Amino acid sequence: MAREIRETPILFGEDARRFLARMEERHPEPPEVRARIQRNYELFKKAYERGMAKMCAREAANGGDDPCFRTV
């Protein structure tokens, strides 16, 4: 069985100040990284849409039942 998830510790004093200062810092990504992420997103989005189109076609051909995604 899995162990219990411990509570998140509460920060006080200098630790809390350091944490808040770090959260305020901005780390912008370079345009090349942003472009790569966007290309990957578009690729996965197209793959998902293609898969959904195939699933809908199978359902239409089988009268609403997709044999590849039958639920038990």
C-alpha positions as CSV (number, residue, x, y, z in Angstrom):
1,M,0.0,0.0,0.0
2,A,1.1,3.5,-0.6
3,R,2.4,5.7,2.1
4,E,0.5,8.7,3.3
5,I,1.3,12.1,1.7
6,R,2.9,14.3,4.3
7,E,1.7,17.8,4.8
8,T,3.6,20.7,3.1
9,P,5.8,22.3,5.7
10,I,5.2,26.0,6.6
11,L,8.1,28.3,6.0
12,F,9.1,30.9,8.6
13,G,11.8,33.6,8.9
14,E,14.6,33.7,6.4
15,D,13.4,30.6,4.6
16,A,10.1,32.2,3.9
17,R,11.7,35.5,2.7
18,R,14.1,33.5,0.3
19,F,11.2,31.5,-1.0
20,L,9.1,34.6,-1.7
21,A,12.0,36.4,-3.4
22,R,12.7,33.4,-5.6
23,M,9.0,33.2,-6.6
24,E,9.1,36.9,-7.6
25,E,12.1,36.3,-10.0
26,R,11.3,35.9,-13.6
27,H,13.1,33.5,-15.9
28,P,11.9,34.1,-19.4
29,E,12.6,31.4,-21.9
30,P,14.6,32.1,-25.0
31,P,12.6,32.4,-28.3
32,E,14.1,29.2,-29.6
33,V,12.8,27.2,-26.6
34,R,9.4,28.8,-26.9
35,A,9.2,28.0,-30.7
36,R,10.2,24.3,-30.0
37,I,7.6,24.0,-27.3
38,Q,5.0,25.5,-29.7
39,R,6.0,23.1,-32.5
40,N,5.7,20.1,-30.2
41,Y,2.3,21.3,-29.0
42,E,1.0,21.6,-32.5
43,L,2.4,18.2,-33.4
44,F,0.6,16.5,-30.5
45,K,-2.6,18.4,-31.1
46,K,-2.7,17.2,-34.8
47,A,-2.0,13.6,-33.7
48,Y,-4.8,13.8,-31.1
49,E,-7.2,15.2,-33.7
50,R,-6.2,12.5,-36.2
51,G,-6.9,9.8,-33.6
52,M,-10.2,11.3,-32.7
53,A,-11.2,11.5,-36.3
54,K,-10.4,7.8,-36.8
55,M,-12.3,6.9,-33.7
56,C,-15.4,8.8,-34.9
57,A,-15.1,7.2,-38.3
58,R,-15.0,3.7,-36.6
59,E,-18.0,4.5,-34.5
60,A,-19.9,5.8,-37.5
61,A,-19.0,2.6,-39.5
62,N,-20.0,0.3,-36.6
63,G,-23.3,2.1,-35.6
64,G,-21.9,4.0,-32.6
65,D,-19.7,1.2,-31.2
66,D,-15.9,1.6,-31.5
67,P,-14.4,-1.9,-31.3
68,C,-11.0,-0.5,-30.4
69,F,-12.3,1.3,-27.3
70,R,-14.9,-1.0,-25.8
71,T,-15.5,-0.5,-22.2
72,V,-15.6,-3.6,-20.0
